[in-house]
Amino acid sequence: MMHLISRASAGCVLIVLLCAGCATQRTADIRVDMAPDANLSSYSTFGFPEQTGTDRGGYSTIVTDYFKAAVKEQMEMRGYRYVDANPSLLVNFYANVRERTEVRSRPGGSVGFGYYGYRYGLYDAWPMYGRDIDTVTYPIGTANIDVVDAKKRQLIWEGVAEGRLTEQDMDNPRDAIASAVAQLFARFPGKAGSVDTTTR
């Protein structure tokens, strides 16, 4: 499969890079869910869907390669074997970024100085008087990993990592993605079974 990033999709790839780095410098907010009847030890092989959530325009991106490498490492650590054809599990992934805005207040700089300097050291104004209001906007990244029963085409486990992004998160995208994936799989309860009961 070709590994091209068109100019039109470059922005999307950058967003995924940003998002995937959400867990590098701090612990991300992790949420997981599993199908109540799922038996993860009944599977022994895994693979990836033909097109993953991080592919763009029909092409596999560099970000997809990073995710695949990180997922392979985590799944193989748990005894699952990667296969190209007829895996019992499919692992898909997706990421996005959104802006979060916070309104914060802080003491104003003019309460005891400048025109209001005559008050300094004598008394204070009432609470919230003379406070400056700041509006802060910053990016929040979310990354999803889906583990799917390939035969039934049914989602059986989902992990979601969410965290605030920084400029530093962009510096080492491969390591950032590996860190986010590792934090998600730390909550994955499965280990491969010795017998795969889902082989088609």
C-alpha positions as CSV (number, residue, x, y, z in Angstrom):
1,M,0.0,0.0,0.0
2,M,1.3,3.4,-0.9
3,H,2.4,5.7,1.9
4,L,1.6,9.1,0.5
5,I,0.3,12.2,2.3
6,S,-1.4,14.6,-0.2
7,R,-1.3,18.3,0.4
8,A,-5.1,18.2,1.0
9,S,-4.8,15.6,3.7
10,A,-1.6,17.0,5.4
11,G,-3.7,19.0,7.8
12,C,-5.7,16.0,8.8
13,V,-2.5,14.0,9.4
14,L,-1.1,16.8,11.6
15,I,-4.3,16.7,13.7
16,V,-3.9,13.0,14.2
17,L,-0.2,13.5,15.1
18,L,-1.2,16.1,17.7
19,C,-3.9,14.0,19.1
20,A,-1.8,10.9,19.4
21,G,0.6,12.8,21.5
22,C,-1.9,13.7,24.1
23,A,-0.5,11.2,26.6
24,T,3.2,11.7,26.3
25,Q,4.0,14.1,29.1
26,R,1.1,13.4,31.4
27,T,-1.3,10.6,32.2
28,A,-4.3,10.8,29.8
29,D,-7.9,10.5,30.9
30,I,-8.5,6.8,30.0
31,R,-12.0,5.3,29.5
32,V,-12.6,1.7,28.5
33,D,-15.6,-0.5,27.8
34,M,-16.0,-4.2,26.9
35,A,-18.9,-6.3,25.7
36,P,-20.3,-8.2,28.6
37,D,-20.1,-11.6,26.8
38,A,-16.6,-11.1,25.4
39,N,-14.0,-13.7,26.1
40,L,-10.7,-12.3,25.0
41,S,-8.8,-15.5,25.7
42,S,-10.7,-17.2,23.0
43,Y,-8.8,-15.3,20.3
44,S,-5.2,-15.8,19.3
45,T,-4.6,-13.8,16.1
46,F,-5.1,-10.2,15.2
47,G,-4.8,-7.9,12.2
48,F,-6.0,-4.5,10.9
49,P,-8.9,-3.5,8.7
50,E,-8.2,-2.7,5.1
51,Q,-8.7,1.0,5.9
52,T,-8.1,2.2,9.4
53,G,-9.5,5.4,11.0
54,T,-6.3,7.3,10.4
55,D,-6.0,6.6,6.7
56,R,-6.8,9.5,4.4
57,G,-8.0,9.6,0.8
58,G,-7.5,5.9,0.3
59,Y,-3.9,6.0,1.4
60,S,-2.2,4.7,4.5
61,T,-0.5,7.6,6.3
62,I,2.7,7.7,8.3
63,V,0.5,8.1,11.4
64,T,-1.2,4.8,10.5
65,D,2.2,3.1,10.4
66,Y,3.0,4.5,13.9
67,F,-0.3,3.2,15.3
68,K,0.1,-0.2,13.7
69,A,3.6,-0.6,15.1
70,A,2.5,0.4,18.6
71,V,-0.6,-1.8,18.5
72,K,1.5,-4.8,17.3
73,E,3.9,-4.4,20.2
74,Q,1.1,-4.3,22.7
75,M,-0.9,-7.2,21.3
76,E,2.2,-9.4,20.9
77,M,3.2,-8.7,24.5
78,R,-0.2,-10.2,25.4
79,G,0.4,-13.4,23.3
80,Y,-1.6,-12.5,20.2
81,R,-0.1,-13.3,16.8
82,Y,-0.3,-10.9,13.9
83,V,-1.5,-12.4,10.6
84,D,-2.3,-10.8,7.3
85,A,-5.2,-13.1,6.4
86,N,-8.2,-14.2,8.4
87,P,-7.3,-12.8,11.9
88,S,-9.7,-13.5,14.7
89,L,-9.5,-9.9,15.9
90,L,-9.3,-6.7,14.0
91,V,-7.8,-3.6,15.7
92,N,-8.9,-0.2,14.4
93,F,-7.9,3.2,15.6
94,Y,-8.9,6.8,15.2
95,A,-7.9,10.2,16.6
96,N,-9.2,13.8,16.4
97,V,-8.6,17.2,18.0
98,R,-11.0,19.9,19.2
99,E,-10.6,23.3,20.9
100,R,-11.6,23.8,24.5
101,T,-12.2,27.3,25.9
102,E,-12.0,28.3,29.5
103,V,-12.8,31.6,31.1
104,R,-10.6,32.5,34.0
105,S,-10.5,35.5,36.3
106,R,-7.5,37.0,38.1
107,P,-6.8,40.1,40.2
108,G,-6.6,43.2,38.1
109,G,-3.3,45.0,38.0
110,S,-4.9,48.3,38.7
111,V,-6.5,47.5,42.1
112,G,-3.7,49.0,44.2
113,F,-1.7,50.9,41.6
114,G,-2.1,53.8,39.2
115,Y,-5.3,55.7,39.7
116,Y,-6.3,53.3,42.6
117,G,-3.0,53.6,44.3
118,Y,-4.5,55.7,47.1
119,R,-6.1,52.5,48.4
120,Y,-2.9,50.5,48.6
121,G,-2.3,49.1,52.1
122,L,-5.5,50.7,53.5
123,Y,-8.3,48.5,52.3
124,D,-9.4,46.0,49.6
125,A,-12.4,46.1,47.3
126,W,-15.1,43.5,47.6
127,P,-14.5,40.0,46.1
128,M,-14.4,39.9,42.3
129,Y,-14.0,43.7,42.1
130,G,-11.3,44.8,39.7
131,R,-10.6,41.3,38.3
132,D,-9.5,40.8,34.8
133,I,-11.1,38.0,32.7
134,D,-9.0,35.9,30.5
135,T,-10.3,33.5,27.8
136,V,-7.9,30.6,27.2
137,T,-8.3,28.3,24.3
138,Y,-6.2,25.1,23.9
139,P,-6.4,21.8,21.9
140,I,-7.7,18.6,23.4
141,G,-6.8,15.4,21.7
142,T,-8.8,12.1,21.7
143,A,-7.6,8.7,20.5
144,N,-9.7,5.6,20.1
145,I,-8.7,2.0,19.8
146,D,-11.4,-0.5,18.8
147,V,-10.9,-4.3,19.1
148,V,-13.4,-6.2,16.9
149,D,-14.4,-9.8,16.6
150,A,-13.5,-10.2,12.9
151,K,-15.9,-13.1,12.2
152,K,-18.9,-11.5,13.8
153,R,-17.9,-7.9,12.8
154,Q,-18.7,-6.8,16.3
155,L,-16.9,-4.4,18.6
156,I,-15.9,-6.2,21.8
157,W,-13.5,-3.7,23.5
158,E,-13.0,0.0,23.2
159,G,-10.3,2.3,24.8
160,V,-10.4,6.1,24.6
161,A,-7.5,8.4,25.7
162,E,-8.1,12.1,26.1
163,G,-5.7,14.9,27.1
164,R,-4.5,18.4,26.6
165,L,-1.9,18.8,23.8
166,T,1.3,20.8,23.9
167,E,3.9,21.9,21.4
168,Q,6.2,19.3,22.9
169,D,3.7,16.6,21.9
170,M,4.6,17.2,18.3
171,D,8.3,16.8,18.6
172,N,8.4,12.9,18.7
173,P,5.2,11.6,17.1
174,R,6.3,8.0,17.0
175,D,7.1,8.0,20.7
176,A,3.9,10.0,21.4
177,I,1.7,7.5,19.7
178,A,3.5,4.6,21.4
179,S,2.9,6.2,24.8
180,A,-0.8,6.8,24.1
181,V,-1.3,3.3,22.8
182,A,0.6,1.8,25.8
183,Q,-1.6,3.7,28.3
184,L,-4.8,2.4,26.5
185,F,-3.6,-1.2,26.5
186,A,-2.6,-1.0,30.1
187,R,-6.4,-1.2,30.6
188,F,-6.9,-4.1,28.1
189,P,-7.7,-7.2,30.1
190,G,-7.1,-9.8,27.5
191,K,-4.4,-12.4,26.8
192,A,-4.3,-14.7,23.9
193,G,-5.7,-18.2,24.4
194,S,-3.9,-21.4,23.3
195,V,-6.8,-22.3,21.0
196,D,-8.5,-19.9,18.6
197,T,-12.2,-20.8,18.5
198,T,-13.0,-18.1,16.0
199,T,-10.9,-19.3,13.0
200,R,-12.9,-19.1,9.8
